Amino acid sequence: MTTSTDAAPLKRVVTVSSLSLNVVNLTIASGIFALPAGMAASLGHAAPLAYLVCAVLFGLVGLCFAEAGSRVGTAGGLYAYASVPFGPVVGGVAGTLLWVASGASADAAIINLLVNTLQSVIPALAVSWFRVAVILGLFTVVAIINIRGARNGVRLSVLMTLIKIAPLVLLAVVGLFVIDWSQLGWTTMPSLKSLGGASVSLFYAFIGVEAALSMSGEVIRPARTVPRAILLGLLMIGSLYVSLQLVAQGALGNALATSQTPLVESARIILGPWGGAFLAATLALSASGCIAGDLLSTPRVLFAFAQQGQLPRQVAAVHPRFGTPWIAIIVYAVVCATLALSGTFNQLAVISSSGTLILYFICCLGVLRLRAHKVAMEGEPFVAPGGPLVPILAMGVILWMLWSLSLQEQLAALAVVAVVAVIFAVHERMKRRQIRS
């Protein structure tokens, strides 16, 4: 098999519909199946207010991502959105947070959840060697599909998205007609502190947009496609989340706060016994769909790192036949599988939330710099309305979210950012010395 390590151009095959569905796929993960109970435990019947806070945050951040994506059409998504305005050191920090905090560690957790779920149906998965074989087999199959072409990877991601959200949409639509609406009212407003804490927890369920944008180098007409895909994806995600919260609340009432499987229990009440089993199967499909979507998107971050000389040049190899970053896909799949098998991903989970918030802050700040330098790589860019208001408001909400985290999470995130920044600063200094000599 002949390959190339040259920085060959990736094929632009990703449309508005496929990118928006990939946003949905990477955002709606297995956590949605427990989400309504957590929100009810935090805020009671006033739980929908937390969704309003997150809708405001992701509406603002989504507009910043849309503008950055329309101005920077190279591969890497948020890594490119930070590298172009701030240079390789800040870009390296952003890229590392992207593929470690919200990528590899999340996949490791998801695959373990999937295997644990299947273990109740297939007891043989309790045997260690069989568990290892399933984990390696899943990552291998998904990696091969993505190597054989971005179009194949997009099709798999779209198919898994449609399969996993169809039962959730069915539950939401049918449930809104049969639930007890008297269970949805509340008489007291939650405190600002409790609302903030619940919103931080809910924020994690919206993470995923940044991973989908990692394949920006393969998007058709980015200035037009990226903004539309982000806004369409966030609209679908927000509508489904709120609908499912209302349905679970109307179906279970006060019992929702203590439910271990709120959507499965709601499905049993609304759709009958088969509905609960159907939703349980959907949990496994949801986990598989997220992995398929992430192995389509996040390897493009490693590809972009290698193009900029921040990883070995071989990682930027583009397959001459399929036009995909095949080495980056293999490297990323190996890292994800290793984390899943070792279990060390639990340590990364401590910093994933705060790391993602820092990543968002960098990119929102980068929008202001991209505007100031009038960067427009792919035609007339989309410009978020209100001048600097949208990025500034987004950064303000992010700082509030970071302030709401525990001191341990804040210090861990700052330590990781500092270490990564030092590594990339030293790397850049050594590279400059080599060029001079």
N, C-alpha and C positions, 0 to 999 in steps of 0.2 A: 504493500500500500504506500503510494507516494504521498508525501505531505510537504507542507511549506511552513517555514518559520517566519516568513516575511509578513509584514503587517498588511496582509491583503484585505480588501474591503469586504465587510459582511453583506449578505444579501438583504435588501430591504423588502420584507414580505409581510410585516405586521400591520394590520388595519385597525381602525377605530374600534370595531366590534371585538376583535380578538384581543386587543390590548385591554379594553375595559373589562372583558370577562376574565382576563388574567389577573387584573386588579382584584376582582371579586374573589377569584379562586385563592389567591395568596392571602387575602384578608380574612375571609370566612373560614376559620379553621375549626378544629375539634372543640376549642374552648367555648364555642357558641352553645354547646349542649348543656353547659353548666352555668352559663352567663346569667340567665334570668333569676336564678336562685341567689346568686351573689349580690345582684343589684337589689333584690327585694330584702335581703338580710341587712344591707347597708342603709337603705332609704325607705323601706316599706312600700306602701302604695305610691309614694312619690318617686319611685325608681325612674320613670321616664324623663325626669329632669336631668339626670346624669347624661342621658343620650343627647339632650339639647346642648349641654356644655361641650360634649365631644363633637357634636355636629358643627358647632361654631369653630372649634379648634381645627378640625380637619377641613372645614370649608376654607378657612384662611390658609392653612398649610397647603391644601390642594391647589389653591390659586397660585401660591408661590412655586410649587412643583410644576404647575402647568406653564408658568412663564419661563422658568429655568429650562424646562424640557423643550420649549419652542425656540429658545435661544441657543441651546447646546445640543447638537444632534449626534454627538459621538457616543460610543459604547461606554457603559459603566453607570448610567443613571446618576444617582446622587454623588457618586465618586467624581464623575465628570463635572457635575454642577458645583462642586466645591473646588476642584482642581483648577478649572478655568479662571474663576475670579481670584482665588487666593494662592495658587501655586501648589507644588507637589507635596509640601509638608502637611498643610491643612487637608489637602486632597487625600493624602495617605491615611490620615486620622479618620476622615469621613468614610473612606472606602473600607478600612478595617472594621469600623463600627457597623458598617452595612453588612458585610459578609459574615462577620462573626456574631455580632449581637442579635441581629434580626434574621440571620440566614442559617448558618451551619448548626448553631446550638438549638434553634427552633426545630429544624428538621430532625435532629437527634431525639428531642423530646417527643415529637409527633410520631416517629416510627416506633418508639417504645410504647406509646399509648396505643397505636394500632395493633402491635403484637399482643399487648396485654388484653385488648378487647377481643381479638381473635382467639386467645387462649381459652376463653370461656366456652367457645364452640369447638376448638381443636385442641384438646388437652396435650397433644404431642408437643405443642409449642413451649411447654414447661421444661422440656429437655433442652439443655443449653446448646448442643450442636445444631438442633433443628431450628432454634431461635436465630442462631448466627446465620444459618443458611438462608432463612427467610429474609433477614435484614440485608444481607449481601445480594441476594437475588433480586430484591425489589430495586435497590439502587442501581444494580447492573442493567436491568431491563430498561429503566427510565433513562439512564445515561445513554444507552445505545440508541433509543428512539430519538433523543435530542441530538446526538451526534449525526444521525442520518438526515438531518435538515431542520432548520428553524421552523419551517412550515409543518413538519411532522410533530415537532414539540408543541407548537401552537395548537394544532388540532387535538393532541392528547390533552393539553391543558383545558381547552374549550370543552371537550367532551366530558372530562372529569368535573368541570364546573357545573355544567348543565345537569349531570347525573346527581351531584350531591346537593344542589340547591332546589331541584324539583320537589323532593319530599318536604323541604322546609317551606317552600312557597305554598304547597298544597295545604300544609298544616296552618299556615298564616291565613290564607284566604278562607278556608272552611271554618277555622276557629273564630274569625271575626264575626261570623254570622250566628254562632251557636253559644258563645261564652256568656257568662253572667256579667253584664256590664256594671252592675252595682258594686262589683269587687274592685273597680278601677278608680273610684274616687278617693280623695284624701282631704283631711280637714286642717292639718298643720303643715307648715313649711319646714323642711330640714334645715339645720344650721349650715352656715357657709363652710365650716370645717368638715362636717360629714359629707356635704355635697362635693367638696374638693377631693376628699379621700376616695369616694365612690367613683368620681370622674377619672382619677388616676388609674384605678383598677380597670375601668371600662376602656381607657385609652389603649390598653394592650390588645384589646379585641379588634381595634381598628388598624393596627400595624400590619403592613403588607404592601401598601402602595409603593413604597420605596424599592422593594424587591422587584416588582413588576416593571418599574422604569429602568432597570438595569440593562434591558435589551433595547435601549433607545437608539443604538446604532443600526438596528434592523427595522426601524419603524418607517413606514411610507409617509413622506411629507410630515416630519415631526412637528413643524410649527402649527399645523392644523390638527394632526392626529392626537398628539399628547394631551393638550388641554381638554379636548372633547372626551377622550377616553377616561381621564382622571375624574372629571365631573360626572360623567355617566356612571362610572364604577362606584363612586362615593354615594351617588343618589340611590343606586340599587342596594348597596350595603346598609345605608342608614334606614331605608324603608323596611327592609327585611328585619333588621335588628329590633326596631321599635314595634313592628307588628308582632314578632314572636314574644317580646316582653309583655305586650298587652294580652296576647292569647294565653300565655302561661299564667299570668296574674288572674285573668278571668276564669280560667279553668281550675286552678288549684287554690285560689284565695290566700288565706293566711298560711296555708301549708307550703306555699312556694318557697318561703325563706329557708326551710329546713330540708327541702328536697335534694337528693343526690343526683337525680336524673330528671330535671324539670320538663324538658321537651319530650322525653320518652313517656313520662307519666301523663303529660297533657295530650299526647297523641293517643294514648290508650282511652282517655276520657272522650276525646272528640271524634276519633276515627275508629275506635274499637280495639280489641286485642291485637289484631293484625297491624294496627298503626304503630303500636309500641315496638314490635319486632322490626317493622320497616324503618323506624327512626334509629334503632340500634344498629342496623346494617348501614344506614347512612353515615353513622359515626366513622365506621371503617373507611367508607368511600371518601369522606371529607379529609381524613388524614392522608390517604393515598393521593388525592387531588392536590393537596398543598405541596407534597413532595414533588409531584410531577411538575407543578408550576414553578417551584423554586429552582429545580435543576434546569429549567428552561431559562430562567432569568439571572440568578446570582453568579453563575460562572462567567458572565459577561463582565462582572466587576474584576475578577482575576485577569481576564483577557485585557481589560483596560489598564490594570496595574502593569502587566508585562509590556504593553505597548509603550508605556511611559518609562520603562526601564526600572520599575520598582519591584519586579519579579523577574526570574530568568526569562530570556527572550523566547524560549521554546513554548512557554505558556501562551504566547500570542499566536501560536500556529493556527492557521485556518485550513480546514480540510479542502483540498483542491476540487473534489467532486461535490461535496455536500455544502460547502461554504459556511461551515460552523466552527466555532472555537473548540475543537475536539479535545485538545490537551487540557484546556481550562475546565471543561466539563468533567473529564476523568479525575483531575486533581481535586475538584470540589466534591465529587461523589465519594472519593476515597476519604477525604477529611470528614464528611458527614457520617459515613459508615463507621469510621474509627471512633468518633465521639459517641455514636449510638451504642456501640459495643462496649466501650470503656466505662460509660456512665459519667465521665467527667463533665458532661454538658450541664449537670446540675449546678456546678460552680459558675458557669457562664450565665445561668439564668438570673443570678443575683444582680448582674450589671446590665442585662439586656434591655430592661425598661428605661433606665436612666441613660444608657448609651444611645438608645434610639432617639430620646428627647434631645440629647446634645447634637446628634446627627441632623435632626430637623432644624435646630437652631442655626447651625452652620449654613444650611442650604437657604433658609429664609434670609439670613444676613447676606448671603451670596447674591441673591436676587437684586439687592440694592446696588451692589458693585457691578453686576452684569449690565444693569441699566446705565450706570454712570459711564461705563466704557463702551456702551452701545454695541454689545456683542449680539450678533445675529448670524448664525452659521447656516441656517436653513430657511432663508426667505424672511418675510416680514413676521416678526415675533408677536405672540400674544402678550398683552400687557394687562396685568391685574388692575382693576379700577381703583381710584382713590389715591393715586400717587404712591407715596411711601407708607400710607396708612395700613394696608393689608400686611406687608412684611413686619411692620413694627408691632401691630396688634398680635400677630402670630407669635412673635418672639416673646411678647409680654405674657401670653397664656402659657407658653412653654416654660418660662422662668417660674411662673406660679406653680406649674406641675412639678418642676424640679424641687421647688421649695417644700412641696407637700410630701416628698419622699423622705425616708428615714435617713439619719445622718450616716449610717453605715453604707447605704446605697450611694449617697452623694460622694462620700470619700472614695469608695471603690471605683466609681465612674471617673472621678478626677484622676485617680492614680493610673488607671488604664490609659486615659487620654494622654497624660503626661509621659508615660513610658513609650507609647506608640509615637508621640511627637518627637521625642528624643531620638528614637531609632531612625525615623525618616529624615530628621535633620542631619544626623551623622551620615546617613547614606547619601544625601544630596551634597554634603561637603566633600565626601570622598570622591563622588562622581565629578565634581568640579575640578578637584586636584588632578584626576586622571586626564581630563580634557586639556588642562593647562600643560601637563607634562607630555 
